[in-house]
Amino acid sequence: MLTTLNIIQIVLSIFLIVLILLQTKGSSFSGAMGGDSNSIFRTRRGFEKRLFQFTIFFAVVFVLVCLAASFVKPGA
């Protein structure tokens, strides 16, 4: 059981990394620190919105799988 959860964690983590890397480049680190004075507030639309929702969904699933794996006893 623990091996299965560990494999699921690895697959979810790779998928989550890919989803995060596919996010737009417009929300860069300099924008978070106030370095981008030309930034405007905009809403996500279409594919970008769906990608954002998938990222949140898979992050929640990843956390739940991690919690489930922490409660499983080794060898059980």
N, C-alpha and C positions, 0 to 999 in steps of 0.2 A: 504493500500500500504506500509506504513512504517513498519507494523508488518511483512509483507512478506519479505521485505528487511532485517529486523532484524533476521528473521529465517534463511534466506540465508547466512547472515554474520556468524551466529553461526555454521552452517553446514560447511561452507568454512573454518572457523578458526580451527575447529576440524580436518578437512581433511588436512589442511596445517600443523598442529602440527604433525600429523602422518607422513606426507611426510618428514618433517624435521628430525624427530626422526629416520626415516629409512635410512637417509644418512649414509655414511660410517664413522666409528669411526676414520679413519686415519687423518682426518682434525680436530684435537682436538684444544682446546684453547692454549695448550702449543706450538703447532706448529705455531700458529699465533703470538706468542710473541717471537719466535726465540729460544725456549727451545729445540726443536727437531733438533739436528744437523745431523741426518741420513735421513732427509726427501729428497725425490727426486721428481722431477716434472714428473707427469704422466698425461695421458689423460683418460677421462672417456670413458668406452666402454660398449656396450650392455645395460643391465638392469640399471646399475648405471647412464649411460648417459640419458636414458629415464626417470628415476626417477628425475634427476636433471632438465630436461626440464619440466616435470609435475609440479615440485615445483615452477619454475619460472612462468609458465602459471597460476597456481592457486593463486600465490601471486599477479600477475597483476589483475586477476579477482576480488580478494578480495579487492584490493585498489579501483577498479572501482565501486564495489558495495558499499563500504564505502562512496565514493564521491557521488554516486547517493542517498544514504540514507541521506546524509547531506543536500541535496537540496530539499528533500521532506518535505512539511509542515505537522506537526502533525494534524491528523484528516482529511486529504485530501484523 
